[in-house]
Amino acid sequence: MKPWITFILSILFLTSPLSAEDFVIEEARSEDSTATAPFSLSRVVSFAGGLRIFVTTADIEQVQTFLDTGNLEAQLSDHNTGSAAAVSLALGKAIYCSAASQPLYVAYSDTAPVCDGQPPERIEFYLEAAVALGPGRDLAIVRDPDFLWLIEQQ
């Protein structure tokens, strides 16, 4: 386990876990922190290439800045083998042309498509990670030194 995760876990106050479909999300923050969480995670959806971790925030540009500057890190831990590996995160957006439509997933920097000449009905933002979770494997996302989000599959 990376030293920053060990340090964070030693000073964090864990909140109640959020169940999101087949995943559990635990959000934690340092007991000493007075900062407001820059985002929360609302749900996790697996797909053939990994996970889409949906983000709720008032400032999505700040999340992109954290990624660009290395201030948001992720680590996949495999407790069965005792191994851990850094994971790259990418910000994306899910574009819904109508309430009944399937989302179109595009990179955050991509222009939203026009939906039959109209703007999209809804846009959701997500972090994408090319990982698979399962028994004994979890994904930690850290905004050092104050915040930790831990994702486990149920």
Backbone torsions as a table, in degrees:
resi	resn	phi	psi	omega
1	MET	NA	136.5	179.1
2	LYS	-62.6	147.3	-178.8
3	PRO	-57.6	-35.1	-177.9
4	TRP	-66.4	-31.4	178.7
5	ILE	-72.3	-42.5	178.0
6	THR	-60.0	-44.6	179.4
7	PHE	-62.8	-48.3	-179.6
8	ILE	-58.7	-47.9	-178.2
9	LEU	-62.4	-28.6	-179.1
10	SER	-74.3	-19.9	-177.3
11	ILE	-117.4	5.1	-174.0
12	LEU	-89.4	149.3	170.8
13	PHE	-107.3	113.4	-176.9
14	LEU	-82.0	138.2	177.1
15	THR	-92.9	179.3	178.7
16	SER	-65.1	138.3	179.1
17	PRO	-70.6	151.1	176.6
18	LEU	-107.7	127.5	176.8
19	SER	-90.3	124.3	-177.4
20	ALA	-128.0	93.9	-176.4
21	GLU	57.6	-116.7	-178.4
22	ASP	-91.2	11.6	-174.1
23	PHE	-126.5	153.9	173.1
24	VAL	-115.1	131.5	178.6
25	ILE	-114.9	125.2	174.1
26	GLU	-112.2	126.5	177.0
27	GLU	-106.0	135.3	-178.1
28	ALA	-138.4	155.8	174.4
29	ARG	-144.1	158.4	179.9
30	SER	-62.6	139.8	178.0
31	GLU	-62.4	-26.6	-177.5
32	ASP	-88.0	-8.7	-174.3
33	SER	-76.8	137.8	172.8
34	THR	-108.7	-1.6	-178.5
35	ALA	-73.3	149.7	174.2
36	THR	-85.5	140.6	179.2
37	ALA	-58.0	133.5	-178.1
38	PRO	-71.8	-18.2	177.4
39	PHE	-165.6	169.6	170.1
40	SER	-129.3	160.5	178.9
41	LEU	-102.9	126.6	-175.4
42	SER	-96.9	-34.0	179.4
43	ARG	-165.8	164.7	179.1
44	VAL	-128.6	133.9	178.9
45	VAL	-126.6	127.0	176.6
46	SER	-88.2	151.0	175.6
47	PHE	-146.1	174.8	-173.0
48	ALA	-55.7	-30.3	-176.9
49	GLY	-97.0	-0.9	-179.3
50	GLY	148.0	-134.5	-177.6
51	LEU	-126.5	143.5	168.0
52	ARG	-112.1	120.6	-175.1
53	ILE	-110.8	106.7	-172.0
54	PHE	-77.8	134.7	-171.7
55	VAL	-112.1	135.3	172.0
56	THR	-113.6	123.4	-177.7
57	THR	-157.0	155.7	174.0
58	ALA	-88.5	-11.2	-175.7
59	ASP	-140.7	82.5	-178.0
60	ILE	-67.1	-28.7	176.8
61	GLU	-60.8	-36.0	178.4
62	GLN	-63.8	-39.8	178.1
63	VAL	-62.7	-44.0	177.7
64	GLN	-62.3	-39.7	177.8
65	THR	-62.4	-42.4	176.8
66	PHE	-57.5	-43.9	179.4
67	LEU	-65.1	-45.0	-178.0
68	ASP	-63.3	-33.6	-175.9
69	THR	-96.9	1.2	179.8
70	GLY	77.7	16.8	-179.4
71	ASN	-91.6	8.7	173.9
72	LEU	-136.3	114.3	-175.6
73	GLU	-121.2	156.7	177.8
74	ALA	-134.8	148.8	178.7
75	GLN	-141.7	131.7	174.0
76	LEU	-94.3	125.1	177.6
77	SER	-112.0	132.5	175.6
78	ASP	-113.3	102.3	-175.6
79	HIS	-76.2	-14.5	176.4
80	ASN	-72.1	-37.1	-178.6
81	THR	-105.4	-9.0	-178.0
82	GLY	73.8	22.8	-178.1
83	SER	-108.4	160.3	176.8
84	ALA	-146.0	148.4	-179.7
85	ALA	-145.5	141.6	175.0
86	ALA	-65.4	146.1	-178.8
87	VAL	-126.5	133.7	175.3
88	SER	-79.8	141.3	175.5
89	LEU	-116.6	143.5	175.2
90	ALA	-130.0	140.4	178.4
91	LEU	-88.5	134.7	179.0
92	GLY	-138.0	176.4	176.9
93	LYS	-137.2	141.4	176.5
94	ALA	-101.3	120.5	-176.0
95	ILE	-102.7	124.6	176.8
96	TYR	-113.5	117.9	178.7
97	CYS	-76.8	-29.5	176.8
98	SER	-148.9	169.5	-179.7
99	ALA	-62.0	-30.0	-176.8
100	ALA	-93.4	-6.8	-174.9
101	SER	-80.4	153.9	171.3
102	GLN	-77.0	146.1	-178.8
103	PRO	-72.7	151.3	170.7
104	LEU	-103.3	122.3	-177.4
105	TYR	-95.4	122.8	179.7
106	VAL	-135.2	161.1	176.2
107	ALA	-64.5	151.6	-178.6
108	TYR	-57.2	-37.7	-177.1
109	SER	-76.9	-12.8	179.7
110	ASP	-72.4	147.2	176.0
111	THR	-71.3	136.5	178.3
112	ALA	-65.3	136.2	179.8
113	PRO	-69.4	155.7	174.6
114	VAL	-84.7	134.9	-177.4
115	CYS	-104.7	95.8	-177.9
116	ASP	50.3	43.9	177.7
117	GLY	82.1	0.6	-178.3
118	GLN	-116.7	156.3	173.9
119	PRO	-69.4	158.0	178.4
120	PRO	-58.3	147.8	177.6
121	GLU	-69.4	-36.4	-176.1
122	ARG	-153.8	145.5	174.8
123	ILE	-130.2	129.3	174.4
124	GLU	-116.2	148.4	179.9
125	PHE	-107.8	148.2	-178.8
126	TYR	-148.2	157.6	169.3
127	LEU	-99.1	134.3	179.4
128	GLU	-110.9	132.9	178.8
129	ALA	-131.0	131.4	-179.4
130	ALA	-85.8	69.6	-179.9
131	VAL	-139.4	159.6	172.2
132	ALA	-123.2	135.4	177.4
133	LEU	-102.2	168.6	179.2
134	GLY	178.6	-167.8	-179.4
135	PRO	-56.1	125.2	177.3
136	GLY	79.6	6.1	180.0
137	ARG	-121.9	134.3	176.6
138	ASP	-140.7	162.9	179.8
139	LEU	-119.4	124.6	176.2
140	ALA	-108.0	133.2	174.4
141	ILE	-117.7	128.3	-173.2
142	VAL	-126.1	133.6	167.3
143	ARG	-110.4	90.0	-172.3
144	ASP	-66.0	138.2	0.6
145	PRO	-102.1	9.7	-167.5
146	ASP	-99.4	-30.6	-168.1
147	PHE	-129.5	145.5	177.0
148	LEU	-140.8	135.3	172.5
149	TRP	-120.6	126.7	-179.3
150	LEU	-116.0	128.6	-178.0
151	ILE	-119.1	127.6	177.5
152	GLU	-130.9	149.4	176.0
153	GLN	-87.5	138.7	-179.8
154	GLN	-76.2	NA	NA
